[in-house]
């Protein structure tokens, strides 16, 4: 009889330990991308280029930005081409040929750890050649409107821009650690500014 009671107690303890382990793992999984967002913001604020290197999937980020910028340029040119004539049409043709190459070069030059740190610290892009000795700005956490999972290995953060109708979306992806993989620009605003 005592053996059965002891076995029952052991099973009960094992169940509790198993449940506690699963709960701790679930809480850790949910908290991890928030911690990654915080450490990315800290690395950007501090201009910590070494830390930034490991917190971003740079190839994915550059590819997405290239696609967005080229799409915005194409949309702006499509709207403008309806009313273009003569020299305007020639200029648009030249822009259509050179624009994608210029976008590719700009993204390669500026979407780097140094460029990102400089953009936040100094409020303007840099290709890493500047001193970067400006005063560091802290991230305004009140600008985050939404931050949660969009899939088991995807995490989305919506950041409010300077104007009420501007929103930037950051996408984090898990690949052994949570890293920034994509930035979605407000394309309608971007294509309007290219007109």
N, C-alpha and C positions, 0 to 999 in steps of 0.2 A: 504494500500500500504506500509506504513512504517513497519507494522508488518511482511509482507512478506520479506522485505529487511533485517530486524533484524534477522528473522529466517534463511535466507540465509547466513548471516554473521556468526551466531552461528554455523550452519552446517559446514561452511568453516573452522572456528576455530577448531571445533571438529575433522574434518578430518586432519587438520594440526597437532593437538596434538596427535591424534592416530598414524599418520605416524611417528611423532618424537619419540613417545614411542616405536613403533615397531623397528625403526632404532636404537635407543639407546639399546634396548634389543639384537638386532642382533650384534651390535658392542661389547657389553659386552660379549655375548656368544663366539664370535670369539677371543676376547682378553683374556678370562679367562684361557684357557690352557697355553698360553704363560706366563701369570703371575704365574701359578702353576709351570711351568718349572723353572722360575726364582727363586721362593721361595724355590723349592727343591734344586737347585744348591747353594743357599745361606745357607740353613740349612746344606748341606753336607760340604760346605767350612768352616762354623763356628763350625762344629762338634756338632750341636744342636740336640741331640738325641731325645728330647721331640718333637721337630718340625718334625723330620724325621718320627717318629712313626705314625703321622697322614697324611703324604704325600705319603705313599706307601701302596699298598695292599700286605702285606708281604706274605700271604699264596699263592696268585697267582704268585707272583714273584719267590718264592722258588720252587713251582711246575714246572714252566716253565724252570727254570735253571736246575733243576734235570733232566727233560726230555731232554733238550739240551745236557747236559753233558753225560748222559747215551747213547744218540744217537751217539754222537761223539766217545765215547768209543767203542760202537758196530761196528761202521764203521771202526775204526782203527783196531779192532781185526779181522774183516772180511777180510780186506786187508792183514793183517799179517798172518792169518791162512792158506792162500793158500800155503805159503812157509814154514810153521812150521813143525818141526818133532822132535820126541824124547822129550827131556827136555823142548824145546820151547813150544811144544804142552801142556805139563803138566803145565807149567807156565801160559800159556794163559787160560787154563781151570780154574786154581786157580784165575786168574784175573777176569775171567767171573763170577765166583761165588762171589768173595769178592768186586769187583769193584762197583756194584750198592749200596751195603751197605755203602761203604766208601764215595761214592758221597752223599748219603742221609745224613750221619752224618756231612760231611764237609759243605754242604749247610745249614743245621740247625744251625751249630755253627757259620758260618761266614756271612750268609745273615741276618743280624740284623741291627738295627739302629747304634749300636756301631761299628760293622764291616764295614759298608758302610762309616761311617765318618772316620774311621781309614784308610781305603783303599785310600780314596782321600787325607787325610791329610798327611799320612806317606808314601804313595806309596806301601804299602803292606797290605795284609789282616790281620785282627785281630779278635779274637772272643770276644772282649770286655774286656779282662783281662789286657790289656796294659794301660799305663797312658794317651796316646793320647795327650801328651803335645807338639808334634812336630809343626813346623811352618805350618800354614794352606795355602794350595794352592788355588788360585782362578780359577774358571772354565774358560776355553778358549772358548769364544762364537764363535770365528772364525772357530772352528771345527764342527759347526753345518752345515750340507749340506742341510738338508730338515727339515721343521717343519710345518706340516699342518694336517688337519683333514683327516682321512681315513674312516670315517663314522660319523654319527651325534653324537655319544657318544664315539668315538675313535679318538685319536690324536697320530700321529707318529712323532718321532724325530730321524733323522739319524745323528750320531756323528762319525766323522772321527777319526780313531785310530792313533797310532804313525807312522804306515807305510801307504803308499798310497793305498794299496789294503785291508786295514782293516777298517771295518765299524761296528759300534754297533748301533742297533736300539732300541730305547726306546718307549714303548707303554703306553700311558696314557688312562685311562678309566674313564668316568663320572659315579659316584655313589653317587650323592648328592654334589660332589666336584670332581675336576680332581686329580686323583692319579696315580702314576706310578704303572702299573700292570704287566709289562712284560719287560724283557731285552732279545733281540735276539742277541746271540753271533755269530761271524763269524765261523760257524761250520766247513767249509772246512779247515780253519787255525787251528782250535782246534783239529780236528781229525788227521791232519798231524803232530801236535806236540805230539800226543799220540803214534805215531808209535815207 
